[in-house]
C-alpha cells in the first residue's frame, strides 16, 4: 500500500540556519511527489512538486527538494530559514490511476527561533 | 482571483443535526475532492469527483455524502454528524485527476466541532 512517512513531528531551527525536512514514501512505481505548507489558520499552499526529469526541484519561497529513488525519499531543504517559514509542512504522494488522490504524511511542524 | 472557497469556516453543532459544508472553485476545474485533517494523521481523502455527476469514495467516506450537480460546486454533507467527525476539512480542486495527476488547489479549511 502507498504511504508517506515524515519522521519528524516537530523541528525547531534558528533563523538563518539551514533546514531539511525528511519525507519517505512507499509506492510501487515512480511517484508524483509534492510538498505543501500550511500556515496557521490557512489552507495548504503548494511549495513544489516532482513528476519526472531532474531530481532536484526548485519551489517557491526559496525551497528545494531532491527525489532519491534509491532511498525512497523526497526531502525538503532551505539554505536559510526566515521567521515567516514557521508553519506545518506536508509531504504527499500522488496515486496514479486512483482518482487523483493525494496520500499525505503526518506533517512536520516547524518552529523558528529568533 | 483563482481560488477555492469553503463555507462556513467554523462550525459548532450537535450530534445528529444534519449539516452541509459548501465548496466552490472558479478555475473551471474538472476534479474536486474533500479531505479531513486530524492531528498525527495528516490529510485523508473522503470523497472525490472526476467531473459533474461523477463521484467516488476516498479512504474515509463513512458518515459523509457528496454531490456534484455543477462543475464549480462540491458540497460535503453530514447527514447525522457524530463527535468522531470533529475535524478540519479541506476542499481541493485540479484541472483533472486520474492518470495525469495535476496540482491540487486547496480551500482555506472548515473547522467542525460536533458535540
Interface residues (C-beta under 8 A of the other chain):
Chain A: X4 X9 X32 X34 X36 X42 X43 X44 X45 X46 X49 X51 X90 X92 X94 X95 X96 X97 X99 X100 X101 X102 X104 X105 X106 X107
Chain B: X4 X31 X33 X35 X40 X41 X42 X43 X44 X45 X48 X50 X56 X58 X59 X90 X92 X94 X96 X97 X98 X99 X101 X102 X103 X104 X105 X106 X107 X108 X109
